[in-house]
Amino acid sequence: MDKLLITGGNPLNGEIRISGAKNAALPILAATLLADTPSYISNVPHLRDITTMVSLLGRMGVEFIVDEKLNIEANSSNVHTFNAPYEMVKTMRASILVLGPLIARFGKAHVSLPGGCAIGARPVNLHIQGLRAMGADIQVEEGYITAQAKRLHGATLCMDIVTVTGTENLMMAATLAEGVTLIENAAREPEVIDLANCLNSMGAHIEGAGTGTIRIEGVEKLSGTHYSVLPDRIETGTYLVAAAMTGGKVKVKKTDAGLLDAVLLKLLEAGATITRGDDWIELDMQGRRPRAVDIHTSPYPAFPTDMQAQLTAMNTIASGVGMLTETVFENRFMHISELQRMGANIRLEGNTAIINGVESLQAAPVMATDLRASAGLVLAGLVANGETLVDRIYHIDRGYERIEEKLTQLGAQICRSH
Ligand code: EPU
């Protein structure tokens, strides 16, 4: 199993390019199931989750041509299988994103229930409830969702909880439904907007993406498109936190500075100097130690849960006390016991972590438990005294493209061992 070996102590300096957003590319690839002619998707990140989605769709009969720059041509005109088996869904929960498109275009789907994961129970009841309200006949048996429908019809869906992939699944399903669908209390994440823009370029009629109410007027069919995925705001934020923690100066390019307001505000509060253009952000910490910050995670535009572990890592070596409250997932604190093994002073009280910054962390062998937790551990390794070995980094390969190359480019001492 691959591991990352990190020798801490180097301030990060330099420039890197940000990749396309994993959490936009995944629903966009699933959306290609809706079109009856080929789609061309660019700025797709080279990640394990993308490979999983491509093989899942490939098993269904979607034909792919991938060029050396990872531009993907997806042709869904010969789809013959409507299954997402447990073996695939258990490796990537986002596989559930095929459910809406399959029912909407083909009237049938047999998709494994994802089950819980390292960050929480993560049910998909709201996906199922919404599809039922649109006329799908859904049975949940033996760990599978079996769905059938003639043609879905529009409905008013009021989501009990803000759910990102739930909003995406229902929005995709509604594009081919008869009549108008309203999704109330919709997720406002930039990735939802990106998916809506992509669907509209395929011929869908979606308004309001990025607000709490999305209106979708169903159309008879969608056609292929050319679409470039938006930059990854979480990858962007992770490198900026790495710069802040190490007292360095880093410019991230090919990103979208408008998508990170909540994160940038916290980094300013931590003492960073930030300059930004439309597609770049530069953070300069001028060798200073960051100040501890309080964080409260919530759906967009509030502070993202996907940046919580990274800010936890920063607070461990900041001056002062930081309170970090996780409200999106009930169990997203697995990195804390690993950080404590590196000398962090953290107390957990319910869903709040109280972090007393220490002068320095000590390297230790640590175990990655999920994608963002692993990012937090890598960041801790960058500042720890000695050599940190992060095990089970397949988690990090799900969401960070060439992380050791990008960090090396910024001056970190990091290598992969097998
Ligand atoms: N929820 C329900 N019922 C549902 C759906 C969700 O109770 O039917 C609950 C969840 O259990 C959770 C909350 O609603 O407590 C929010 O979950 P959400 O559905 O928004 O999460 P998701 O769609 O499964 C996406 C991202 C996650 C990110 C979350 C929150 C993708 C592929 N995944 O997950 O990304 O943390 O939104 O922003 O878009 C990651 O990239 O590391 C990652 C975990």
Boltz pocket constraint, residues with backbone or C-beta under 6 A from the ligand:
constraints:
  - pocket:
      binder: B
      contacts: [[A, 22], [A, 23], [A, 26], [A, 93], [A, 94], [A, 120], [A, 121], [A, 122], [A, 123], [A, 124], [A, 125], [A, 126], [A, 127], [A, 161], [A, 162], [A, 163], [A, 164], [A, 165], [A, 166], [A, 305], [A, 306], [A, 327], [A, 328], [A, 329], [A, 330], [A, 371], [A, 372], [A, 399]]
      max_distance: 6.0
